[in-house]
Amino acid sequence: MSMNIDPKQTQEAATFQHDLPLTTCRISPDGEYVFAGAEDLHVHRWKVKSGDKSTLSGHASWVRSMDFSADGHHLLTAGWDGRVGWWEAAASNPQPIRMLDAHDGWVRCVRARQDGKLIATCGNDHLVKVWDGDQMEPVWQFARHQRHVYSVDFHPDGRHLVSGDLMGVLHVWDLQTGKHVRSLDASVMTGYDKKFAADMGGARDMRFNADGSLLACAGITNVRNAFAGVQSALVLLVDWQTGKPVGQLTDGDYQGVSWGVRFHQGDFIVAVAANRGGQGVLWFFHPDETKPFHSVKLKACGRGLDITQDQTVLATAQSDGALRLYNMIASQ
């Protein structure tokens, strides 16, 4: 990691423009490409240095989650059409290697284990599925959730998987035995909208820190009128050992949704959020403080977040169709 990282120096470095709102984004592990899902149902790829653009077509609905295989050669895409796509990330004209019918209804999240041997998916059929990372054949299917499953993440120990649903229920699964181990408490991340008689909530993104001691969940809390965006954006920290919340990271009563979160090796947390007024923000938190120590206003709603492997550049997918890169390097 570069030693001159300074979040307070964060500034826009590049913009890659599409003509429709973006839904999520990822940076290739080698830093050569940035990818974004869009509301035209496609995934778009830009070369970082040249800005050359390619389109990955194969889904019949929005892609809201993406990940890379362990070697970085393949991009995985999760679509609201119930399918998971598998693509050669650097192909000159990317075509789907396979389109897997993974879930009945939306696939909310796809995540690859660090060793690449397992892939996890979840969706609106209340199921969590674990697949062989090479053949994409099913290994486990977990059916304990009672509502839509929004997010999954592998614990750094490689043995455990966490899944989170609409009601803020987090389940932990043992990937050697296929057994349910325990549940974690993220119930603050859900609420009941009385006007529309609907439950609203769920972690839009979940990430472990490097040693697996903390799980960060990005989403909402304090729901008043979710369909009008009257709710508070939240990053919830859950202690892995106790299974209990240890921090509610917010920026006052910022009304909106937190769509992405990452732990940075510099001992801080980055999150992206969007409010009902059409604006977005990047937040920078210390893990032991509830308020951001720095914020960067975005030009449009932030709907996805990623970070380069060298930890110097952030990517955000935004509602104005722009995929923007931000440097965090202090001036020399």
SVG drawing of the C-alpha trace seen along z (x, -y; Angstrom):
<svg xmlns="http://www.w3.org/2000/svg" viewBox="-50 -18 56 50">
<polyline fill="none" stroke="black" stroke-width="0.4" points="0.0,0.0 1.2,-3.5 2.3,-5.3 1.0,-8.7 -2.7,-7.7 -4.7,-10.6 -8.5,-10.4 -8.8,-14.1 -7.0,-14.6 -9.6,-12.6 -10.4,-14.1 -11.9,-13.1 -9.3,-11.7 -11.3,-10.3 -14.8,-10.0 -16.2,-7.3 -19.6,-8.3 -22.6,-6.2 -26.0,-7.5 -28.1,-5.8 -27.9,-5.4 -25.3,-2.9 -26.2,-0.3 -22.9,1.1 -19.2,1.2 -16.0,3.2 -12.3,2.6 -10.4,5.5 -7.6,6.8 -4.9,5.7 -6.4,2.2 -6.6,2.2 -10.4,2.1 -13.4,0.7 -16.9,2.3 -20.3,1.0 -23.8,2.4 -26.4,0.0 -30.1,-0.4 -30.0,0.7 -29.5,4.2 -25.9,4.4 -22.5,4.3 -20.0,1.8 -16.2,2.0 -13.7,-0.9 -10.0,-0.7 -8.6,-2.9 -5.8,-4.4 -7.5,-4.9 -11.2,-5.1 -12.0,-2.6 -15.4,-1.1 -16.9,2.3 -20.4,3.7 -21.1,7.1 -24.6,8.2 -26.3,11.3 -28.6,10.4 -32.3,9.6 -32.5,7.3 -30.3,5.1 -26.9,6.3 -26.5,5.1 -23.6,7.2 -20.3,8.3 -17.1,10.1 -13.9,11.5 -12.5,15.0 -9.5,15.6 -7.1,15.2 -8.8,12.1 -9.4,13.5 -13.2,13.9 -15.9,11.5 -19.0,12.8 -22.3,10.9 -25.5,11.3 -28.7,10.2 -32.2,9.5 -33.1,12.0 -32.1,14.8 -28.9,15.6 -25.2,15.4 -22.9,14.6 -19.3,15.7 -17.1,13.6 -13.5,13.4 -12.7,10.0 -10.0,8.9 -11.5,10.3 -11.5,7.9 -15.2,8.6 -16.6,10.1 -19.2,12.8 -20.7,14.9 -18.8,18.1 -21.9,19.3 -25.2,17.9 -26.2,19.9 -29.9,20.1 -29.0,19.6 -32.2,18.4 -35.9,18.1 -36.2,14.3 -33.6,11.7 -30.0,12.7 -29.0,10.0 -25.4,10.8 -22.5,12.9 -19.2,13.4 -16.1,15.5 -14.1,17.0 -10.5,15.8 -9.1,19.1 -11.6,19.2 -12.9,22.7 -16.3,21.6 -18.8,19.0 -21.8,17.8 -25.1,16.3 -28.3,15.2 -31.7,13.9 -35.4,13.2 -36.2,16.9 -34.9,16.7 -32.0,19.1 -28.3,19.0 -26.4,21.2 -22.7,22.2 -21.2,23.3 -18.1,25.1 -15.9,22.2 -14.6,24.1 -17.7,25.9 -20.3,23.7 -22.0,26.9 -24.0,26.6 -22.2,27.6 -24.7,26.4 -28.1,24.8 -29.2,23.0 -32.8,22.3 -33.1,20.8 -33.9,17.2 -37.6,16.2 -37.3,13.1 -35.3,11.9 -31.6,12.4 -29.6,9.3 -25.9,10.0 -23.3,12.7 -19.6,12.6 -17.0,15.2 -15.2,15.0 -11.4,14.7 -11.0,18.1 -12.4,19.6 -14.7,21.9 -17.6,19.7 -20.1,17.8 -22.4,15.0 -25.7,14.1 -28.1,11.2 -31.8,10.7 -34.4,8.0 -35.2,8.2 -31.6,7.7 -31.1,11.4 -27.5,12.6 -26.9,16.3 -23.5,18.0 -22.8,21.2 -20.1,23.8 -18.8,24.6 -17.2,27.9 -20.3,29.4 -23.1,27.4 -24.5,26.6 -26.0,23.4 -23.6,22.2 -25.3,19.2 -27.1,15.9 -25.8,12.4 -27.8,9.3 -28.3,6.6 -32.0,6.0 -31.4,2.2 -31.1,2.4 -34.8,2.9 -38.0,1.1 -41.7,1.1 -43.2,-1.5 -46.7,-2.1 -48.0,-4.1 -47.2,-1.4 -47.5,1.5 -44.2,2.9 -40.9,4.0 -37.9,2.3 -34.2,3.0 -31.4,5.3 -27.6,4.9 -26.9,3.7 -23.3,4.7 -21.3,6.7 -17.6,6.9 -15.2,8.4 -12.0,6.7 -8.7,8.4 -8.6,10.5 -12.3,11.3 -12.9,9.7 -15.5,7.1 -18.3,7.3 -19.4,4.1 -23.0,3.9 -24.1,1.0 -27.8,0.2 -30.5,-1.7 -32.1,-2.3 -34.8,-4.4 -37.3,-3.9 -40.2,-6.5 -41.3,-6.4 -38.9,-4.2 -40.7,-4.7 -40.1,-8.5 -36.5,-7.9 -37.2,-9.0 -34.8,-6.7 -31.3,-7.0 -28.2,-5.6 -26.1,-3.4 -23.0,-1.3 -23.4,1.3 -20.3,2.9 -20.9,6.4 -18.3,8.1 -17.5,11.6 -16.8,13.2 -19.8,12.0 -22.2,11.6 -23.4,8.3 -23.4,4.8 -20.5,2.7 -20.9,-0.5 -23.6,-2.4 -21.7,-4.6 -23.8,-7.5 -23.6,-11.1 -26.2,-12.6 -29.6,-11.8 -28.5,-11.5 -31.7,-10.4 -31.0,-7.7 -29.2,-4.4 -25.6,-3.3 -24.9,-1.1 -21.3,0.0 -18.6,0.4 -14.9,1.3 -12.3,1.7 -9.1,-0.1 -5.7,1.1 -5.0,-2.3 -7.3,-1.5 -10.4,-3.3 -13.7,-2.4 -15.0,-3.9 -18.8,-3.9 -20.9,-5.3 -24.5,-6.6 -27.2,-8.3 -30.0,-10.5 -33.5,-11.2 -32.5,-14.5 -30.3,-12.8 -27.0,-13.5 -24.3,-11.1 -21.5,-11.1 -18.3,-9.2 -17.8,-8.7 -14.6,-7.9 -14.9,-6.5 -12.5,-5.3 -13.8,-1.9 -14.1,-3.1 -16.0,-6.4 -19.6,-6.7 -19.3,-9.9 -17.2,-10.3 -13.9,-12.0 -14.1,-13.1 -16.8,-13.3 -16.7,-13.9 -19.9,-15.1 -20.6,-13.2 -22.1,-14.8 -24.9,-12.2 -26.3,-9.3 -23.6,-6.7 -24.9,-3.2 -21.7,-1.2 -18.2,-1.3 -14.9,0.5 -11.2,-0.1 -8.0,0.8 -5.7,3.5 -3.1,0.9 -5.7,-0.9 -5.1,-4.3 -8.1,-4.8 -11.9,-4.5 -14.5,-3.8 -18.1,-4.8 -21.1,-4.0 -23.4,-7.0 -27.0,-7.7 -26.0,-10.2 -24.4,-7.4 -20.9,-8.3 -18.3,-5.9 -16.0,-8.1 -12.5,-7.4 -11.2,-9.2 -7.5,-9.4 -6.7,-9.3 -3.0,-10.2 -1.6,-13.2 0.1,-15.9 3.9,-15.6"/>
</svg>
